[in-house]
């Protein structure tokens, strides 16, 4: 985390130095350090009604990417070039799980699709984005007092955006895919997001997300499509998919928001945590599960998935 912050600061300094033609005083540097960075957070949701992992019920997820505003255009252009090289028709979007209406459903398959996804992830790594994904299993008490699992996952995700901004000394604007049900559904969704931001949660009062969530069709944003990719593959790996998702999850592991070496509960949040704590070990390599200041070595005996990732 420290190295990423230093690289961001260096790039920022270089931009200012170029604009001022190298004339940067110590007072300028002090002022520069007091002005927060700005990030755009691209978010999407996903669900699995029938996970293949034994012992796991229906899942919903909300996740996405936090991208430094100064690199948004460069990252989007890099992804666009990769899409063109892969043969995507102009304006055609990519998804982790494409529907029948999408070109890639039948025209980019198997190893070629996996290689394409790997290239997209390589761009995310190169541009040092931060990833966070929240997975909520239906049928349990809400972690945030939300009325639905979808709202619960959204509140938990916005918590992580706030945490990430605090760590990055930044402010953020959250961009989501436009709901498919029309203007009425979009207004309802955005009103719900505003209420979530105003209310916060028991752990977080939102101060660093500078505006209500905004929405745009995902077909118009390569970064929203990338958010669909990371959210979908993380949910698939959590749900027990064994072939395509695990190697891609390993590739995005360095990008997960974390506290020290801990990803579980931070960049990857699975609710209910006490049931699925051992999955943090199998999915993202966590060595301990933390309660307060106490760390318990993973996997923890007498809890689900102690003997292995597919043994509840």
BELHUUR-V200413 format. One line per field, one symbol per residue. phi: phi as a letter, one per 30 degrees, with the letter a starting at -180 (. if undefined). A space follows every 50 residues. Layout:
phi = ???
This chain:
phi = .ddddddddddddddddddchicbdddddddeddcddbccccbbbaabdb dddeiccdbbbbalbcbeedcedddeddddddddddjddeidccbdbddd dcedeccbbhddddddeddddedddechdccbbccbddjbdddbiddbdd deddddddedddeddddchbcbbccbddeddjdddddddddddddddddi bdcbcdbcddaeecbadddcbddddddedddddddddddjdcccdedddd dcedddebciccceicdbcccddddceddddddbidcbccbiccccecdc dibeiddldbbd
